[in-house]
């Protein structure tokens, strides 16, 4: 990502990443910067699917501008589960105000999204979100249960009782 920022500048890079997240073609070079070797497969004819959106979202973990916040939060409603999962990571890393959107993902049909939402809610939520995480302690997937417990522990650590 550093090479891409050096080439385009931070503002232009973030703008182009946001366009990728919207589904626009930002050129082969940007796709290779954010997608690496896997992007070459797409350039060679593999199905595009959701990969550019995912890579654009992931790029926001490394290069940030506040103007990206609405788009980052918007990924939580993306139809592709990998994009929702990555969006939850970005929301947590950038401490974005998206607790209600994350709470909606706690019931996602994909376990990895539920896990990511629980971890992210722990980072940006409030003590009131403890009640939202508790049902996940009985989730059929162990990773979700583990993330829920870690989320509960993190919220309690962030908001100790006085």
MODELLER restraints for C-alpha pairs under 7 A, 6 or more apart:
rsr = mdl.restraints
at = mdl.atoms
rsr.add(forms.Gaussian(group=physical.xy_distance, feature=features.Distance(at['CA:1:A'], at['CA:33:A']), mean=6.41, stdev=0.5))
rsr.add(forms.Gaussian(group=physical.xy_distance, feature=features.Distance(at['CA:1:A'], at['CA:34:A']), mean=6.81, stdev=0.5))
rsr.add(forms.Gaussian(group=physical.xy_distance, feature=features.Distance(at['CA:4:A'], at['CA:13:A']), mean=6.92, stdev=0.5))
rsr.add(forms.Gaussian(group=physical.xy_distance, feature=features.Distance(at['CA:4:A'], at['CA:33:A']), mean=6.27, stdev=0.5))
rsr.add(forms.Gaussian(group=physical.xy_distance, feature=features.Distance(at['CA:5:A'], at['CA:13:A']), mean=5.98, stdev=0.5))
rsr.add(forms.Gaussian(group=physical.xy_distance, feature=features.Distance(at['CA:14:A'], at['CA:64:A']), mean=6.92, stdev=0.5))
rsr.add(forms.Gaussian(group=physical.xy_distance, feature=features.Distance(at['CA:14:A'], at['CA:65:A']), mean=6.92, stdev=0.5))
rsr.add(forms.Gaussian(group=physical.xy_distance, feature=features.Distance(at['CA:16:A'], at['CA:26:A']), mean=6.37, stdev=0.5))
rsr.add(forms.Gaussian(group=physical.xy_distance, feature=features.Distance(at['CA:17:A'], at['CA:56:A']), mean=4.83, stdev=0.5))
rsr.add(forms.Gaussian(group=physical.xy_distance, feature=features.Distance(at['CA:18:A'], at['CA:56:A']), mean=6.63, stdev=0.5))
rsr.add(forms.Gaussian(group=physical.xy_distance, feature=features.Distance(at['CA:20:A'], at['CA:26:A']), mean=6.42, stdev=0.5))
rsr.add(forms.Gaussian(group=physical.xy_distance, feature=features.Distance(at['CA:20:A'], at['CA:52:A']), mean=5.89, stdev=0.5))
rsr.add(forms.Gaussian(group=physical.xy_distance, feature=features.Distance(at['CA:20:A'], at['CA:53:A']), mean=5.62, stdev=0.5))
rsr.add(forms.Gaussian(group=physical.xy_distance, feature=features.Distance(at['CA:20:A'], at['CA:56:A']), mean=5.71, stdev=0.5))
rsr.add(forms.Gaussian(group=physical.xy_distance, feature=features.Distance(at['CA:21:A'], at['CA:52:A']), mean=6.81, stdev=0.5))
rsr.add(forms.Gaussian(group=physical.xy_distance, feature=features.Distance(at['CA:21:A'], at['CA:53:A']), mean=4.16, stdev=0.5))
rsr.add(forms.Gaussian(group=physical.xy_distance, feature=features.Distance(at['CA:21:A'], at['CA:56:A']), mean=5.48, stdev=0.5))
rsr.add(forms.Gaussian(group=physical.xy_distance, feature=features.Distance(at['CA:21:A'], at['CA:57:A']), mean=6.52, stdev=0.5))
rsr.add(forms.Gaussian(group=physical.xy_distance, feature=features.Distance(at['CA:23:A'], at['CA:53:A']), mean=6.51, stdev=0.5))
rsr.add(forms.Gaussian(group=physical.xy_distance, feature=features.Distance(at['CA:31:A'], at['CA:39:A']), mean=6.06, stdev=0.5))
rsr.add(forms.Gaussian(group=physical.xy_distance, feature=features.Distance(at['CA:31:A'], at['CA:52:A']), mean=6.97, stdev=0.5))
rsr.add(forms.Gaussian(group=physical.xy_distance, feature=features.Distance(at['CA:32:A'], at['CA:39:A']), mean=5.45, stdev=0.5))
rsr.add(forms.Gaussian(group=physical.xy_distance, feature=features.Distance(at['CA:32:A'], at['CA:40:A']), mean=6.68, stdev=0.5))
rsr.add(forms.Gaussian(group=physical.xy_distance, feature=features.Distance(at['CA:34:A'], at['CA:55:A']), mean=5.57, stdev=0.5))
rsr.add(forms.Gaussian(group=physical.xy_distance, feature=features.Distance(at['CA:34:A'], at['CA:56:A']), mean=6.65, stdev=0.5))
rsr.add(forms.Gaussian(group=physical.xy_distance, feature=features.Distance(at['CA:34:A'], at['CA:59:A']), mean=6.38, stdev=0.5))
rsr.add(forms.Gaussian(group=physical.xy_distance, feature=features.Distance(at['CA:35:A'], at['CA:55:A']), mean=5.70, stdev=0.5))
rsr.add(forms.Gaussian(group=physical.xy_distance, feature=features.Distance(at['CA:42:A'], at['CA:48:A']), mean=5.85, stdev=0.5))
rsr.add(forms.Gaussian(group=physical.xy_distance, feature=features.Distance(at['CA:50:A'], at['CA:80:A']), mean=6.50, stdev=0.5))
rsr.add(forms.Gaussian(group=physical.xy_distance, feature=features.Distance(at['CA:53:A'], at['CA:83:A']), mean=6.79, stdev=0.5))
rsr.add(forms.Gaussian(group=physical.xy_distance, feature=features.Distance(at['CA:54:A'], at['CA:82:A']), mean=6.77, stdev=0.5))
rsr.add(forms.Gaussian(group=physical.xy_distance, feature=features.Distance(at['CA:54:A'], at['CA:83:A']), mean=4.94, stdev=0.5))
rsr.add(forms.Gaussian(group=physical.xy_distance, feature=features.Distance(at['CA:54:A'], at['CA:86:A']), mean=6.92, stdev=0.5))
rsr.add(forms.Gaussian(group=physical.xy_distance, feature=features.Distance(at['CA:57:A'], at['CA:72:A']), mean=6.86, stdev=0.5))
rsr.add(forms.Gaussian(group=physical.xy_distance, feature=features.Distance(at['CA:57:A'], at['CA:86:A']), mean=6.61, stdev=0.5))
rsr.add(forms.Gaussian(group=physical.xy_distance, feature=features.Distance(at['CA:57:A'], at['CA:87:A']), mean=6.40, stdev=0.5))
rsr.add(forms.Gaussian(group=physical.xy_distance, feature=features.Distance(at['CA:58:A'], at['CA:86:A']), mean=6.33, stdev=0.5))
rsr.add(forms.Gaussian(group=physical.xy_distance, feature=features.Distance(at['CA:60:A'], at['CA:90:A']), mean=6.65, stdev=0.5))
rsr.add(forms.Gaussian(group=physical.xy_distance, feature=features.Distance(at['CA:61:A'], at['CA:90:A']), mean=5.73, stdev=0.5))
rsr.add(forms.Gaussian(group=physical.xy_distance, feature=features.Distance(at['CA:61:A'], at['CA:93:A']), mean=6.82, stdev=0.5))
rsr.add(forms.Gaussian(group=physical.xy_distance, feature=features.Distance(at['CA:69:A'], at['CA:96:A']), mean=6.94, stdev=0.5))
rsr.add(forms.Gaussian(group=physical.xy_distance, feature=features.Distance(at['CA:72:A'], at['CA:87:A']), mean=5.95, stdev=0.5))
rsr.add(forms.Gaussian(group=physical.xy_distance, feature=features.Distance(at['CA:72:A'], at['CA:90:A']), mean=6.81, stdev=0.5))
rsr.add(forms.Gaussian(group=physical.xy_distance, feature=features.Distance(at['CA:72:A'], at['CA:91:A']), mean=6.71, stdev=0.5))
rsr.add(forms.Gaussian(group=physical.xy_distance, feature=features.Distance(at['CA:73:A'], at['CA:87:A']), mean=6.80, stdev=0.5))
rsr.add(forms.Gaussian(group=physical.xy_distance, feature=features.Distance(at['CA:73:A'], at['CA:91:A']), mean=6.59, stdev=0.5))
rsr.add(forms.Gaussian(group=physical.xy_distance, feature=features.Distance(at['CA:73:A'], at['CA:98:A']), mean=6.50, stdev=0.5))
rsr.add(forms.Gaussian(group=physical.xy_distance, feature=features.Distance(at['CA:75:A'], at['CA:83:A']), mean=6.30, stdev=0.5))
rsr.add(forms.Gaussian(group=physical.xy_distance, feature=features.Distance(at['CA:75:A'], at['CA:84:A']), mean=5.57, stdev=0.5))
rsr.add(forms.Gaussian(group=physical.xy_distance, feature=features.Distance(at['CA:75:A'], at['CA:87:A']), mean=5.26, stdev=0.5))
rsr.add(forms.Gaussian(group=physical.xy_distance, feature=features.Distance(at['CA:76:A'], at['CA:84:A']), mean=4.60, stdev=0.5))
rsr.add(forms.Gaussian(group=physical.xy_distance, feature=features.Distance(at['CA:76:A'], at['CA:87:A']), mean=5.63, stdev=0.5))
rsr.add(forms.Gaussian(group=physical.xy_distance, feature=features.Distance(at['CA:76:A'], at['CA:88:A']), mean=6.56, stdev=0.5))
rsr.add(forms.Gaussian(group=physical.xy_distance, feature=features.Distance(at['CA:76:A'], at['CA:101:A']), mean=6.78, stdev=0.5))
rsr.add(forms.Gaussian(group=physical.xy_distance, feature=features.Distance(at['CA:77:A'], at['CA:84:A']), mean=6.54, stdev=0.5))
rsr.add(forms.Gaussian(group=physical.xy_distance, feature=features.Distance(at['CA:78:A'], at['CA:84:A']), mean=5.80, stdev=0.5))
rsr.add(forms.Gaussian(group=physical.xy_distance, feature=features.Distance(at['CA:81:A'], at['CA:110:A']), mean=6.94, stdev=0.5))
rsr.add(forms.Gaussian(group=physical.xy_distance, feature=features.Distance(at['CA:81:A'], at['CA:113:A']), mean=6.63, stdev=0.5))
rsr.add(forms.Gaussian(group=physical.xy_distance, feature=features.Distance(at['CA:84:A'], at['CA:113:A']), mean=6.53, stdev=0.5))
rsr.add(forms.Gaussian(group=physical.xy_distance, feature=features.Distance(at['CA:85:A'], at['CA:112:A']), mean=6.73, stdev=0.5))
rsr.add(forms.Gaussian(group=physical.xy_distance, feature=features.Distance(at['CA:85:A'], at['CA:113:A']), mean=4.79, stdev=0.5))
rsr.add(forms.Gaussian(group=physical.xy_distance, feature=features.Distance(at['CA:85:A'], at['CA:116:A']), mean=5.78, stdev=0.5))
rsr.add(forms.Gaussian(group=physical.xy_distance, feature=features.Distance(at['CA:88:A'], at['CA:116:A']), mean=5.85, stdev=0.5))
rsr.add(forms.Gaussian(group=physical.xy_distance, feature=features.Distance(at['CA:88:A'], at['CA:117:A']), mean=5.74, stdev=0.5))
rsr.add(forms.Gaussian(group=physical.xy_distance, feature=features.Distance(at['CA:88:A'], at['CA:120:A']), mean=5.87, stdev=0.5))
rsr.add(forms.Gaussian(group=physical.xy_distance, feature=features.Distance(at['CA:89:A'], at['CA:116:A']), mean=6.59, stdev=0.5))
rsr.add(forms.Gaussian(group=physical.xy_distance, feature=features.Distance(at['CA:89:A'], at['CA:120:A']), mean=6.38, stdev=0.5))
rsr.add(forms.Gaussian(group=physical.xy_distance, feature=features.Distance(at['CA:91:A'], at['CA:120:A']), mean=6.78, stdev=0.5))
rsr.add(forms.Gaussian(group=physical.xy_distance, feature=features.Distance(at['CA:92:A'], at['CA:120:A']), mean=4.70, stdev=0.5))
rsr.add(forms.Gaussian(group=physical.xy_distance, feature=features.Distance(at['CA:92:A'], at['CA:123:A']), mean=5.51, stdev=0.5))
rsr.add(forms.Gaussian(group=physical.xy_distance, feature=features.Distance(at['CA:92:A'], at['CA:124:A']), mean=6.26, stdev=0.5))
rsr.add(forms.Gaussian(group=physical.xy_distance, feature=features.Distance(at['CA:95:A'], at['CA:123:A']), mean=6.84, stdev=0.5))
rsr.add(forms.Gaussian(group=physical.xy_distance, feature=features.Distance(at['CA:95:A'], at['CA:124:A']), mean=5.66, stdev=0.5))
rsr.add(forms.Gaussian(group=physical.xy_distance, feature=features.Distance(at['CA:96:A'], at['CA:124:A']), mean=6.72, stdev=0.5))
rsr.add(forms.Gaussian(group=physical.xy_distance, feature=features.Distance(at['CA:97:A'], at['CA:124:A']), mean=6.51, stdev=0.5))
rsr.add(forms.Gaussian(group=physical.xy_distance, feature=features.Distance(at['CA:99:A'], at['CA:121:A']), mean=5.93, stdev=0.5))
rsr.add(forms.Gaussian(group=physical.xy_distance, feature=features.Distance(at['CA:99:A'], at['CA:124:A']), mean=6.31, stdev=0.5))
rsr.add(forms.Gaussian(group=physical.xy_distance, feature=features.Distance(at['CA:99:A'], at['CA:125:A']), mean=5.30, stdev=0.5))
rsr.add(forms.Gaussian(group=physical.xy_distance, feature=features.Distance(at['CA:102:A'], at['CA:117:A']), mean=5.30, stdev=0.5))
rsr.add(forms.Gaussian(group=physical.xy_distance, feature=features.Distance(at['CA:102:A'], at['CA:121:A']), mean=6.15, stdev=0.5))
rsr.add(forms.Gaussian(group=physical.xy_distance, feature=features.Distance(at['CA:103:A'], at['CA:132:A']), mean=6.83, stdev=0.5))
rsr.add(forms.Gaussian(group=physical.xy_distance, feature=features.Distance(at['CA:105:A'], at['CA:113:A']), mean=6.77, stdev=0.5))
rsr.add(forms.Gaussian(group=physical.xy_distance, feature=features.Distance(at['CA:105:A'], at['CA:114:A']), mean=5.89, stdev=0.5))
rsr.add(forms.Gaussian(group=physical.xy_distance, feature=features.Distance(at['CA:105:A'], at['CA:117:A']), mean=5.92, stdev=0.5))
rsr.add(forms.Gaussian(group=physical.xy_distance, feature=features.Distance(at['CA:106:A'], at['CA:114:A']), mean=4.72, stdev=0.5))
rsr.add(forms.Gaussian(group=physical.xy_distance, feature=features.Distance(at['CA:106:A'], at['CA:117:A']), mean=5.93, stdev=0.5))
rsr.add(forms.Gaussian(group=physical.xy_distance, feature=features.Distance(at['CA:106:A'], at['CA:118:A']), mean=6.60, stdev=0.5))
rsr.add(forms.Gaussian(group=physical.xy_distance, feature=features.Distance(at['CA:107:A'], at['CA:114:A']), mean=6.46, stdev=0.5))
rsr.add(forms.Gaussian(group=physical.xy_distance, feature=features.Distance(at['CA:108:A'], at['CA:114:A']), mean=5.74, stdev=0.5))
rsr.add(forms.Gaussian(group=physical.xy_distance, feature=features.Distance(at['CA:111:A'], at['CA:141:A']), mean=6.74, stdev=0.5))
rsr.add(forms.Gaussian(group=physical.xy_distance, feature=features.Distance(at['CA:111:A'], at['CA:144:A']), mean=6.31, stdev=0.5))
rsr.add(forms.Gaussian(group=physical.xy_distance, feature=features.Distance(at['CA:114:A'], at['CA:144:A']), mean=6.31, stdev=0.5))
rsr.add(forms.Gaussian(group=physical.xy_distance, feature=features.Distance(at['CA:115:A'], at['CA:143:A']), mean=6.61, stdev=0.5))
rsr.add(forms.Gaussian(group=physical.xy_distance, feature=features.Distance(at['CA:115:A'], at['CA:144:A']), mean=4.66, stdev=0.5))
rsr.add(forms.Gaussian(group=physical.xy_distance, feature=features.Distance(at['CA:115:A'], at['CA:147:A']), mean=5.38, stdev=0.5))
rsr.add(forms.Gaussian(group=physical.xy_distance, feature=features.Distance(at['CA:118:A'], at['CA:133:A']), mean=6.66, stdev=0.5))
rsr.add(forms.Gaussian(group=physical.xy_distance, feature=features.Distance(at['CA:118:A'], at['CA:147:A']), mean=5.95, stdev=0.5))
rsr.add(forms.Gaussian(group=physical.xy_distance, feature=features.Distance(at['CA:118:A'], at['CA:148:A']), mean=5.49, stdev=0.5))
rsr.add(forms.Gaussian(group=physical.xy_distance, feature=features.Distance(at['CA:118:A'], at['CA:151:A']), mean=5.80, stdev=0.5))
rsr.add(forms.Gaussian(group=physical.xy_distance, feature=features.Distance(at['CA:119:A'], at['CA:147:A']), mean=5.88, stdev=0.5))
rsr.add(forms.Gaussian(group=physical.xy_distance, feature=features.Distance(at['CA:119:A'], at['CA:151:A']), mean=5.24, stdev=0.5))
rsr.add(forms.Gaussian(group=physical.xy_distance, feature=features.Distance(at['CA:122:A'], at['CA:151:A']), mean=4.64, stdev=0.5))
rsr.add(forms.Gaussian(group=physical.xy_distance, feature=features.Distance(at['CA:122:A'], at['CA:152:A']), mean=6.82, stdev=0.5))
rsr.add(forms.Gaussian(group=physical.xy_distance, feature=features.Distance(at['CA:122:A'], at['CA:154:A']), mean=5.75, stdev=0.5))
rsr.add(forms.Gaussian(group=physical.xy_distance, feature=features.Distance(at['CA:122:A'], at['CA:155:A']), mean=5.25, stdev=0.5))
rsr.add(forms.Gaussian(group=physical.xy_distance, feature=features.Distance(at['CA:126:A'], at['CA:155:A']), mean=6.85, stdev=0.5))
rsr.add(forms.Gaussian(group=physical.xy_distance, feature=features.Distance(at['CA:127:A'], at['CA:155:A']), mean=6.09, stdev=0.5))
rsr.add(forms.Gaussian(group=physical.xy_distance, feature=features.Distance(at['CA:127:A'], at['CA:156:A']), mean=6.95, stdev=0.5))
rsr.add(forms.Gaussian(group=physical.xy_distance, feature=features.Distance(at['CA:127:A'], at['CA:159:A']), mean=6.37, stdev=0.5))
rsr.add(forms.Gaussian(group=physical.xy_distance, feature=features.Distance(at['CA:130:A'], at['CA:152:A']), mean=5.99, stdev=0.5))
rsr.add(forms.Gaussian(group=physical.xy_distance, feature=features.Distance(at['CA:133:A'], at['CA:148:A']), mean=5.77, stdev=0.5))
rsr.add(forms.Gaussian(group=physical.xy_distance, feature=features.Distance(at['CA:133:A'], at['CA:152:A']), mean=6.81, stdev=0.5))
rsr.add(forms.Gaussian(group=physical.xy_distance, feature=features.Distance(at['CA:136:A'], at['CA:144:A']), mean=6.57, stdev=0.5))
rsr.add(forms.Gaussian(group=physical.xy_distance, feature=features.Distance(at['CA:136:A'], at['CA:145:A']), mean=5.67, stdev=0.5))
rsr.add(forms.Gaussian(group=physical.xy_distance, feature=features.Distance(at['CA:136:A'], at['CA:148:A']), mean=5.76, stdev=0.5))
rsr.add(forms.Gaussian(group=physical.xy_distance, feature=features.Distance(at['CA:137:A'], at['CA:145:A']), mean=4.59, stdev=0.5))
rsr.add(forms.Gaussian(group=physical.xy_distance, feature=features.Distance(at['CA:137:A'], at['CA:148:A']), mean=5.92, stdev=0.5))
rsr.add(forms.Gaussian(group=physical.xy_distance, feature=features.Distance(at['CA:137:A'], at['CA:149:A']), mean=6.64, stdev=0.5))
rsr.add(forms.Gaussian(group=physical.xy_distance, feature=features.Distance(at['CA:138:A'], at['CA:145:A']), mean=6.45, stdev=0.5))
rsr.add(forms.Gaussian(group=physical.xy_distance, feature=features.Distance(at['CA:139:A'], at['CA:145:A']), mean=5.77, stdev=0.5))
